[in-house]
Amino acid sequence: MRTIRRLLYRDIVSSVVFVALAFLSLFFFIDFVDELDGVGRRGRTVWHAVAMALYEVPGHLYELAPIAVLIGTIYSLARMAQASEYTILRTGGLGPGRALSLLAVLGVMFGLLTFVIGDYVAPASERQAVLLKARLSGGMTVGGAGAWMKDRRNGSDGAHSFSVNVAGTNAAGVLQGIRIFDFDADGRLVQRIAAARAMVDADGTWTLTDANVDHWPSEQQAGVAAVVSTRAASMQWPSTLSAEVVAAAVLPLNTMTTLELWRYSRHLSDQDQAAQRHEIRFWKKALYPLACLVMVALALPFAYMHARAGSVSIKVFGGIMLGISFVLLNNLAGHIGLLRDWTPWIAAAVPSLLYLLLSLGAFAWLVRYR
């Protein structure tokens, strides 16, 4: 059995690596050509385009891992079936249950590799790509309305809630265009702070630069009719919004690890903000490595198809279509779950469960009747 395991694993791993390299080469070329459009602007060179394309490679590898596993495994098993190698292995004692368990172990290994890439390599690489793009373009804007965050804090006059807006960051990563709205326990706006720049310390203290503070009189200050405005070259604003929370709100979602997504979704829930989008993203990222196990199980039925049922190229083409359909369904389930307010883990798990049931059903039918 050790010889069979070595034969299967070596053949499948080499095929998966070949498919992954082919896909990554194609995506690197596309990203490189796309970045060439900015060469010559703001000091960008060809090497900057190469660096940006290279920074995108780990993210592409993470997204393509299940498809590469599916196509590579189908190619390997279909080629072995066409050459009657798999038939010989079956007559030598490789039963359906043993074959499924061997491939399940390989699928778990691929899943662990996908987890490491998606949680450590890809987020760090995406972060570097964002920082490089910010340096080359002179800063980074966050959408049309910026990033909004909420905070709560108890003061001497009761509980206060804060709405914080950040327009973007400059080339050095310093926050720009900060607006802070302070509301009292009755929901009245009592203070507005507008600052040109801000830095967030580890303890959550914001250091605001070139700040303008507008203070509205409270109900107890009925005699004060005018809004009091003051300016400060620098001021401290204490907050529970740590640097990690701010980074999660400002940076793209693909720069966040599974743990960071969980923490940020909990923060949004605690502040009564919409957190379902980040919760679905968390569950999709947490369950995504299991897709490699599902893809291996989906590829196993191809080993039980007779060579006359189609050539290797046709089976590989079918694997490509299955992989594309899985990616489409995985993305579609997240959007539908967000629109229909599904439970986040259900929206993330439905595609993998459907394809796992499909693979096991096809495998059982082929073993029983073919």
N, C-alpha and C positions, 0 to 999 in steps of 0.2 A: 504493500500500500504506500510505503514511502516513495518508491519509484514512480508510482502513478501520480502521487501528489506533486512530486518534483516536475514531472513531465507536464502536467496540467498548469501548474503555477508558472513555470518558466515560459510556456507558450502564451498563456493569457496575459501575463504581465508585459511581455515584450510587445504584444499586439496593442495593448492599452497605451503603452508609452509611445508607440509609433503613431497611433491615432491622435493622442494628446499633442504631440509635437507638430503634427500636420495642422491641427486646428489652431494652435498657438502661433505658428508661423503665418497662417492666413490672417489672424486677427492682429498680429504685430504689424504686418504690412499695411492693413487697413488703417490702423491707428497712426502709423508713421506718415502715410500719405495725407491723412486728415490734419496732422500737426504741421505738415509742410506749408500749409496755407498761411501760417503765422510767422514763417521765417523771414527775417529782415525787419520785423516790427518790434520796437522797444528792445532792440539788441538781441532778439532771438536768433539762434544759429541752428544748423542742421543737428548739432549734438544735443541741443535742447529738445528737438523733436524726437531724437532717438531715446533720450532719457525719459520723456513723457510716455512714449510707446512701451518702454521696458517696465515702467512703473505700473502699467495697466496689465501686464502679463499675469501676475499672481491672481488678480481678480478674475480674469478670463479663465484661468486654470480652475479656480474654485467653481465658477458657474458651469464649466464644461465637463467637470469631473464625472458626473453620472452618465452623460452622453458618451464620453470617451470609454468609460467602463463597459457600457452596453454594446457599443459598436465593436470594440476590441474583443470582448468576450464572444460575441456572435461570430465574428470573423474567425477566431481561433477554433471554436467548437464546430462551426460549419465546415471549415477546412478539414478538421480531423474526421468529421462524419463523411465527407466526400471521399477522403482517402481510405475509408474503412478503419482508421485507427481507433475511433471511438467504439466501433462495433467490436473490435478485438478487446478493448478494455472492458466492455460489457460482458463478453464471454469469459474474460479472466476474473470476473467477480465484482466488477464495479456496478452495483445495483443503483436504482434510482435514489434511494435514501442516502446511500453513501456519497453519490455524486452531488446531491443537494447539500449535504453537510460540508463536503470539501469546498464547494464554491461559496457556501455561506461564510466560512472562515476567511476566504479571500475577499469576500465583500466587506466583512468587518474591517479587514486591514485597509482596504481602499477607503472605507468610511472614516477611519482614524486619520489617515493621511489628509482627507478632505477637511476634517475638523481642524487639524493643525494649520493647514493653509488658510482656511476661512477665518480662523480666530486669531492668528498670530501674524502670518506672512502678508496676507492680502490687506488687512486694515492698516498695517504700518506702511505698506507700499502705497496705498491709496492716499494716506495722509501726506506722504512725501510728494505725491503728484499734485495734491491740492496746494501745498505750500510752494512748490516750484511754480505752479501756474499763477499763484498770487504774487510771487516775486516778479515774475515776468510781465504781468499785466498791471502791476502797481497796486494790487489789492484784490479783495474778493467781496462781492455783494451777495447777500442772502435773499434770493427771490426778489419779488417786487416790493413787498411790504416789510422785508427784513424778518428777523427771528424774534418771536414773542415768547416771553417767559413770565411766570407768575411766582410771587413769593408772599408769605404771610409772616407777620411779626407782631408781638404784643408790645405796646408802648405805654407810657404813663397815662394816656387818655383812652386806653382800650386797644382792641385788636385792629391792626391795619393790614390792608392788602395792597400789593404792589404789582403793577403791570410794567414789564421791562421790555423795551424794543431795542434791538441791535441791528443797524443797517448793514454792517459788514466788518471786514478787517482790512488793515493795510498790509504792505508787503512784509512787515516784520511780525505779523500776527497780532497786532494790537487792535482791540475793538474800536470801531468808529461809529459815529452817529448814534449815540446812546440817548434814549428817552426813558425816564422813569416817572410813572404816575402813581401817586400815593393816595389811597382812598381810606377813609375812616370806617368805623364799624357800621355806619348807616349808608355807606356807599357814596359819600360825598367826596369829590376831589378836593384835597386839602393842599397838595403840593405837586409841582411838576419840576423835574430836573432834566435839563438838556446839556449833554456834554459832548465835546468833540471827540475825545478819546477816553479809553478806560483800560485798566489792567486789573485782573482778578487774582488775588492772593490765594494761597492754599486753604486758608481758613474761611474763604468766602467774602473777604473784605474787598470792595471795589475802590480803586484809586482813580477818581475822575479828574480829568484835565480840561481846563477851559470850560467850566461848568456855569450854567445860568439857572438859578433857582427861583421859581415863581411860587409864592405862598398865598393861598386864598384864606380869608378870615373864616373862623368857625362860627357856629351859632352863638357861642358865648361871647364872641367878639363882634357883637352887633354894631357897635359904634365905629368899627373900622370898615370903611367902604371900599378902599382901594386894595388892589392886589400888590403885595410887596415883592419886589424883584431884587435879587442880589446876584453878584457875580463873584466867582472864586477861581483863581488860577489853578488850584488843586484842592480837592476835598476827599474825605473818606466816607464811604457809604457802606455800613455793615449789612450783610445779607446772608441768607442760607444758600444762595445760588453759588455753588462752588465752581472751580475752574472746569471740573469734569462735566458738570451739568451744562455750563455755557458752551463748552466744546461740542457736546452732543447736540445742542440746539443750532449751532452755527455751521458745523461741518456736515457733509453729506452722510446719509445713513450707511453707505458702504464702507465708511471709515470706522464704524463701531463694531466692537466685539460682541459676542453673545451676552457676556456679563454686563457690559456697558448698556446694551439695549434693555436688559432687564431693569437695571438701576434707573435709567431714564424714564422707562414706562411707569415704574413705581412712583417716581417724582411727579410725573404728569397726573397720575391718579390721585396722589395726595393733594395736589393743587387744584383738583377738580377741572383738569384740562382733558381734552380728547386724547386718549392714550391707545385706542384700538389699533391705529396704524402701526405704532411701534410695538404693540403686543403681538400683532400678526407677524411683523418682521422678526421679532424675537423667536417665535415658535417656528417660523420657516427656517431661520438660521440654525436653531437647535436641532430640528428634525432633518435638515438637508443632508447631513452625512449618511443617514439611513437610506437615502435614495440610492446610494451605491449598492447596498445589499439588495434592494428591490430590482435594480438593473441587472445584477448578476443572476437573480432568480428568473428574470424575464428572458435572459439569453439562453438559459439551460434548455428550454424546449426545442431550440434550433438544432441541438445535438441529436435529437431523436427523430428529426426529419430525414427521410431517405434522400440520397443524393439526387434521385430523379425528381424530387419535389421542388427542385430549383437549384441553380448554380450558386456559388458563394457570393457572387456580385449581387444577385437578387436578394439574398438573405441579408447582406450588409445594407443594401438599400432599404429593406424593410426595417432594419435596426435603426437607421438614420431617421426614418419616418416616425418610429416609435419614440425615439429620443426627442425629436422636435415636438411631437404631440405632448410628451410629458412636460417639457419646459413651458409650452403654451398653457396647458391645464394648470400647472403650478402657479404661473403668474395670474391666470384668470381667476383661480380660486381665491387668491389674496384680494383682488379687486372686488369680486362678488361678495366675499366675506365682509369687506369694509362697507360696501353699499347696503347689504342686507343685515348688517349688525350680527354676524355669526359669532359664535364663541371662537376666540382667536386660535386655540390649538386645533379645533376641528377644521377651520379654514386652511390651516397649514398642513394638516395630516391627510386630508381627503385624497389628494392626487397620489401620494405614495401608497395609501391603502388600496385604492382602486387598481393601480398597476400591480401591486403585490397579489391581489386576488386574481387578476387576469393571468399573471404568470403561473401561479399555482394551479389554476383551472386548466390552462393549456398544457402544463406539464402532466397533470393527472390524466387528461384525455389522451395525450400522445402515448404515455406509458401503458395505459389500459387497452387502447384500441389500435395503436399503430406499432 
